[in-house]
Structure formats: structure tokens, C-alpha cells
């Protein structure tokens, strides 16, 4: 949760980011997740947990906004923002959604960007910077959605609308 002012708060969902190391796409919504006995939870379990959290967060925000209060809580669906870019990357001008711009191994998808990494010639054409992080351009698109996004991703207000109340 991010406090914008004494009256406005933004609560963001968990996000989908990253690529499987050398195997294409994966949902790393909430990172590595372990069960109560230290057993690693499958990626399907992680996606399920993230989905449950995200839907419960939306319900909580709706309930909080329904109470008589001077505060306004905004639901930021960063998961949907990320999915929109990933599933329709060409519409956003990304040529490559498979290979990370900086990395090692298959699809530059192994590990983080280091001095030993292969680096692409044009980072603006790549959806991912390294195996975990969206590129700078992809992040800018996501930030723009926080400021200008429709009610499908920012509800009840986007950041631009919140700032108008503060003037």
C-alpha cells in the first residue's frame, strides 16, 4: 500500500513478471513460495495464491471505500497491467518478448544482468531487461497506466484523478 496523501492510498496487486530460466515464460507473481513444511509450491500454486490475493484485495478495497471515511483507497491491478503488455507486446512496439535484453544462456534467460552477460543492441525493442525485470520502456508503460489507467486497472481513481483532488 502506498500513501499518496492523508486521504488517498493505492493498494497494488501482486505482479506477473519474469521469464523462466531459459525455458520461456513463467509467472513469478510472488516469488519463490514455500509451504508450511518447507516444500516448494509449484508455479501453478503460486499463480493460484496470487490470484486469490488479488481478488481478495479488490474486495477489501471495495469494502473500505464503502465505509464512511475521509480516506479513498484505490485498487491498482498491476497484474492486469503487466498481462496486457505481455499478451499484446507487439501493439506496444516490442519486437522481442522471448529474449531478455541482458543475460546468459538460452534466451538470455538465466540469471540477472552482469558484466559477463550478453547485451542486446536495442533495449527498447525487448519486453524484458533480464530474466526477472521488465525493460525500462515496459516499466514506463506500466507507470503511465498508474497515472492514466482506466477503471479496469485503477479503481476508483487513477493517480492523475487523485492529484486533482489535492490541488
C-alpha positions, -999 to 999 in steps of 0.1 A, spaced: 0 0 0 13 34 -9 1 66 9 -4 93 -17 -16 118 9 -35 118 42 -66 110 22 -56 87 -7 -40 53 -7 -30 30 -36 -31 -8 -30 -14 -28 -58 -19 -64 -67 10 -89 -69 25 -88 -104 34 -112 -131 70 -107 -141 100 -126 -152 108 -154 -175 117 -190 -167 154 -195 -169 160 -205 -205 125 -220 -209 103 -191 -220 77 -175 -198 67 -181 -162 46 -164 -137 67 -153 -107 39 -134 -92 50 -137 -56 85 -151 -60 96 -184 -46 70 -198 -23 73 -225 3 47 -245 21 45 -249 59 69 -279 59 94 -262 36 81 -279 4 83 -257 -26 49 -248 -41 45 -253 -78 42 -224 -102 6 -233 -105 2 -229 -67 20 -195 -68 -4 -183 -96 -34 -196 -76 -22 -178 -45 -16 -146 -64 -50 -148 -80 -67 -153 -46 -47 -125 -30 -56 -101 -59 -93 -109 -58 -94 -106 -20 -76 -72 -22 -102 -59 -46 -130 -70 -22 -112 -53 7 -107 -21 -12 -144 -20 -22 -154 -26 15 -131 1 28 -144 26 3 -179 17 13 -173 27 49 -179 63 60 -144 77 59 -123 106 45 -98 82 30 -100 68 -5 -84 35 -14 -75 28 -50 -71 -7 -63 -42 -9 -88 -43 -41 -108 -7 -42 -117 -11 -79 -126 -36 -70 -153 -13 -41 -165 16 -65 -169 -5 -92 -186 -19 -67 -211 16 -57 -222 29 -93 -222 0 -108 -242 -1 -79 -267 35 -69 -268 36 -60 -305 9 -34 -301 32 -16 -276 61 -18 -301 81 -46 -285 97 -68 -311 111 -94 -287 91 -108 -258 111 -141 -257 147 -130 -252 158 -108 -223 180 -79 -234 207 -87 -209 216 -122 -196 231 -155 -202 221 -189 -215 190 -197 -236 170 -166 -245 193 -146 -222 170 -161 -195 195 -173 -170 201 -150 -140 205 -113 -137 224 -89 -159 261 -89 -150 294 -78 -166 296 -113 -182 261 -111 -198 252 -108 -235 236 -74 -241 212 -67 -269 218 -38 -294 184 -21 -287 169 -25 -253 137 -6 -264 126 -35 -286 128 -60 -257 100 -66 -232 124 -78 -206 157 -64 -194 169 -95 -177 152 -128 -167 132 -111 -140 127 -74 -147 107 -56 -174 127 -33 -196 128 5 -188 103 11 -216 79 -16 -203 81 -1 -168 73 33 -182 41 19 -199 31 4 -165 37 37 -147 17 55 -173 -12 32 -166 -10 40 -128 -13 77 -138 -38 75 -167 -53 40 -165 -89 32 -169 -111 19 -141 -103 -17 -153 -68 -13 -139 -71 17 -114 -103 18 -94 -120 40 -83 -94 67 -92 -61 67 -111 -32 88 -98 -39 118 -121 -75 119 -108 -62 117 -72 -38 146 -77 -67 168 -89 -84 164 -55 -51 176 -38 -49 209 -57 
